[in-house]
Amino acid sequence: MSTPIKSADIKLPLLGDTSSGSISQQKEYELGRAWLKAYRSRINEHHDPLLTDYLEQLIYRLAFRSQLQDHRLELIVVDNPTLNAFAVPGGVIGVHTGLFLFAKSEAQLSSVLAHEIAHLSQRHFARRLESRKKNQVANMAGLLASLVLAATIGSDAGMAGLTATQAMGRNESLRYSRQNEREADRLGLKTMLAAGIDPEAMSTMFEAMLKLTRYTGSQVPEFLRSHPLTENRVTDAKNKLSQLPKKEYSDSFEFHLIRARAIIAINNNPSLSIDHFKNELILSKNSQAALYGASLAYISLGKYSEAKDAIDQLLKALPDQLHYKMAEIELYRHQKKYDLAIEKTNQLLRYQPNSYPLRMSLAETYLKSNHFLKSETLLDSLAATHSENPEVWFLLAEIRGLAGNIPGVHMARAQYFILTGVFDQARDQLSYAKKLLIHDYKKILVIDQQLKNLNILEERIKAL
C-alpha cells in the first residue's frame, strides 16, 4: 500500500521565470517526466504487458492522427477501479484500470484518450499559465499534487486539494477551463474520425457519464470532477455528429479481451471473476471474451482442467489469436511444463520478435524454469528497448540476484529507483555496485558517470 502524503511533500520542479508568461515544450516535457517520477512513488501501478501494449498502440494510433506535434508519450496504468484518465504536460497519459469497467467498446475508450491527447496538443497547461501572471507555480504545483493525492488516499482528499487550488483563480479561469474542455471535445472528435474510429462513441460516452452522475449523486467519478461534463457538451457533440455522413464501423474484439484482463485485476479475486464471466457468458454478446477471462481466472485458481477446456474451445474458434495462445502458454507455465511454454513462445516470437508481451512472458518462463542467465539476457534486451519502464528494471534486479550477478542487481535497482523518483536509494545502489566492482575500471567509469548524471538530473529538476 502507498503511504498517504501531503501536497507539500511532493517535490515538484519550479517552472523558471514566471514573469515570462510562457513555457517551452521542452520545459513541459521535463516537468511531466519529473512529475511522473513523484507520481510513481506514490501509487500502485498496474503491470500487465498485454494491457499496456494494447493501450500504447491505441494511444499512438490516435496521437499520430491528432494535432499533437511532440510524440514523446509515456503511459502509466494505475491499479485503481475508479473511472479516470488524465494527461500531464510533457506527454504523460494516465489510465485507471477502472476506465475499462466503464467503457464498453474501444471507440468509447478512444473518446476519452482522444480528449486527453487534445489537451496535450493544444498545450492547455501552458495556455492556462499564460493567463495567470501571479501564483503560476503554486497553482500548477497544487494541481499536480492533487492528482497524486487523488490516487494515493482517495478522490475526496485529492479533489479537496484540487478545489482549493482552483479557488485561487477567478471566474475567468473557470470559463477558460470550460473552453479547454469544449476544444478538447472538438479536436478529440476529429482525431477519432481521422483514426477510423466511430465518433458517435463520444456522444454515447458523454450520455453514459451524465447518467452515472445522476445515480451517484455527490460521489462523482474523478474524471468528471477534473473534466466537468455539462448538458451543453453532450448537445455540442450530438450536433457535430449530426453533420457527419453515416458510416459503419467495426468493433474491436481485442478491446473486449483486454477488458476481461482489467476486470480480473480489479476484482483481485479469481473466484469472483469466474462468477462474473459465467454471468457474462449468459448475458453478453462477447461470449468469447468472457470465456477467455474465465480461462485466466481458472489458471489463477489452479483449476487447470477447466482452463484447458476453455482455452481449447477458444483456439478451435480462432487458432491464430495471440491472446489465446499466450493464455495457453501461461497455463503450461503454471503446470510447470516449461519446455512446452518456451517452445510455443519462441514460435510466436519468430513472427513478432519485438513483441513486449511475448518477451516478458518468455523471461518469466525462463525465471520459473531456473534458466536465470537466459532470463537475464532477455531482460537486458528489454531494458535497452524499454528503458523508461520501471517493471523491467525491477524484474532485471531480481533475475540478476538469482543469477549471482550482485553488482548488476544494484545497478538495475538504481535505474528502478531513478524512474520512481527515489534518488537517495538510487545513489546508494550505485555506490554499492561501485564497491563491488572496484577492480573493473571500465564499469567504475560507467557508474561514476551515472552518479554525475543523477546529480545533474536532481539539479535540473530543482531548476526547471
ABEGO torsion letter per residue (X at the ends): XBBBBBAAABBBBBAEBAAAGBBBAAAAAAAAAAAAAAAAAABBBBBBAAAAAAAAAAAAAAAAABABABABBBBBBBBBABBBBBBBBGGBBBBBAAAAAABABAAAAAAAAAAAAAAAAAGAAAAAAAABABGAAAAAAAAAAAAAAAAAAEAAAAAAAAAAAAAABBAAAAAAAAAAAAAAAAAAAAAAAAAGBBAAAAAAAAAAAAAAAAAAEABBBAAAAABBBBAAAAAAAAAAAAABBBBBBBBBAAAAAAAAAAAAAAAGBAAAAAAAAAAAAAABABAAAAAAAAAAAAAAAGBAAAAAAAAAAAAAABAABAAAAAAAAAAAAAAGBAAAAAAAAAAAAAABAABAAAAAAAAAAAAAAGBAAAAAAAAAAAAAABAABAAAAAAAAAAAAAAGBAAAAAAAAAAAAAAAGBAAAAAAAAAAAAAAAAABAAAAAAAAAAAAAAAAAAAAAAAX
